Amino acid sequence: MVLRRLLAVLLHSPQLVERLSESRPIRRAAQLTAFALLQAQLRGQDAARRLRGLAPGPAGSLGRRAARFRDTFTQELRRGLRERPGPPPSSQRGPGGNP
Protein backbone atom coordinates (compact mmCIF):
# COMPACT_ATOMS: atom_id res chain seq x y z
CA MET A 1 0.00 0.00 0.00
CA VAL A 2 2.82 2.39 0.88
CA LEU A 3 4.72 1.41 -2.27
CA ARG A 4 1.68 2.18 -4.42
CA ARG A 5 1.30 5.63 -2.86
CA LEU A 6 5.01 6.34 -3.27
CA LEU A 7 4.89 5.38 -6.97
CA ALA A 8 1.81 7.53 -7.51
CA VAL A 9 3.56 10.55 -5.98
CA LEU A 10 6.69 9.96 -8.05
CA LEU A 11 4.80 9.55 -11.31
CA HIS A 12 2.93 12.79 -10.74
CA SER A 13 6.19 14.68 -10.47
CA PRO A 14 6.76 16.64 -13.71
CA GLN A 15 10.53 16.67 -13.25
CA LEU A 16 10.72 12.90 -12.87
CA VAL A 17 8.48 12.33 -15.89
CA GLU A 18 10.66 14.70 -17.93
CA ARG A 19 13.87 12.89 -16.92
CA LEU A 20 12.33 9.49 -17.65
CA SER A 21 11.16 10.63 -21.09
CA GLU A 22 14.73 11.60 -21.93
CA SER A 23 16.15 8.23 -20.89
CA ARG A 24 17.27 5.81 -23.59
CA PRO A 25 15.07 2.81 -22.56
CA ILE A 26 11.90 4.91 -22.48
CA ARG A 27 12.69 6.52 -25.85
CA ARG A 28 13.39 3.09 -27.37
CA ALA A 29 10.13 1.70 -25.98
CA ALA A 30 8.26 4.65 -27.50
CA GLN A 31 9.96 4.07 -30.87
CA LEU A 32 9.05 0.37 -30.85
CA THR A 33 5.46 1.15 -29.89
CA ALA A 34 5.12 3.72 -32.67
CA PHE A 35 6.68 1.30 -35.17
CA ALA A 36 4.29 -1.51 -34.17
CA LEU A 37 1.24 0.75 -34.42
CA LEU A 38 2.28 2.07 -37.81
CA GLN A 39 2.91 -1.44 -39.15
CA ALA A 40 -0.47 -2.64 -37.89
CA GLN A 41 -2.18 0.33 -39.52
CA LEU A 42 -0.41 -0.25 -42.84
CA ARG A 43 -1.23 -3.97 -42.82
CA GLY A 44 -4.87 -3.21 -42.05
CA GLN A 45 -5.07 -0.76 -44.93
CA ASP A 46 -3.41 -3.26 -47.25
CA ALA A 47 -5.84 -6.01 -46.22
CA ALA A 48 -8.80 -3.69 -46.79
CA ARG A 49 -7.45 -2.73 -50.20
CA ARG A 50 -7.04 -6.38 -51.19
CA LEU A 51 -10.54 -7.19 -49.94
CA ARG A 52 -12.00 -4.38 -52.02
CA GLY A 53 -10.05 -5.71 -55.00
CA LEU A 54 -11.66 -9.14 -54.66
CA ALA A 55 -15.18 -7.76 -55.00
CA PRO A 56 -15.91 -6.76 -58.59
CA GLY A 57 -18.13 -3.75 -59.13
CA PRO A 58 -18.89 -0.83 -56.82
CA ALA A 59 -18.14 -0.95 -53.09
CA GLY A 60 -21.82 -1.41 -52.16
CA SER A 61 -22.06 -4.63 -54.15
CA LEU A 62 -20.05 -6.50 -51.51
CA GLY A 63 -22.72 -5.73 -48.92
CA ARG A 64 -25.46 -6.82 -51.30
CA ARG A 65 -23.61 -10.04 -52.07
CA ALA A 66 -23.20 -10.77 -48.36
CA ALA A 67 -26.90 -10.15 -47.75
CA ARG A 68 -27.84 -12.38 -50.67
CA PHE A 69 -25.54 -15.13 -49.34
CA ARG A 70 -27.13 -14.84 -45.88
CA ASP A 71 -30.65 -15.06 -47.31
CA THR A 72 -29.82 -18.03 -49.52
CA PHE A 73 -28.07 -19.83 -46.67
CA THR A 74 -31.05 -19.28 -44.36
CA GLN A 75 -33.50 -20.56 -46.99
CA GLU A 76 -31.43 -23.66 -47.68
CA LEU A 77 -31.05 -24.39 -43.97
CA ARG A 78 -34.78 -24.13 -43.38
CA ARG A 79 -35.51 -26.30 -46.42
CA GLY A 80 -33.04 -28.92 -45.21
CA LEU A 81 -34.61 -28.97 -41.75
CA ARG A 82 -38.11 -29.37 -43.21
CA GLU A 83 -37.06 -32.23 -45.52
CA ARG A 84 -35.11 -34.05 -42.83
CA PRO A 85 -36.66 -37.40 -41.80
CA GLY A 86 -37.46 -37.97 -38.15
CA PRO A 87 -39.03 -35.94 -35.37
CA PRO A 88 -38.35 -32.22 -35.06
CA PRO A 89 -35.31 -31.21 -32.98
CA SER A 90 -37.40 -29.88 -30.08
CA SER A 91 -38.83 -33.34 -29.27
CA GLN A 92 -35.44 -35.10 -29.27
CA ARG A 93 -33.76 -35.66 -25.96
CA GLY A 94 -30.15 -34.69 -25.51
CA PRO A 95 -27.54 -36.20 -23.19
CA GLY A 96 -29.06 -34.48 -20.18
CA GLY A 97 -32.71 -35.09 -21.06
CA ASN A 98 -35.13 -37.23 -19.08
CA PRO A 99 -35.93 -40.65 -20.60
Beta strands, then each sheet from edge to edge (+ up, - down):
end
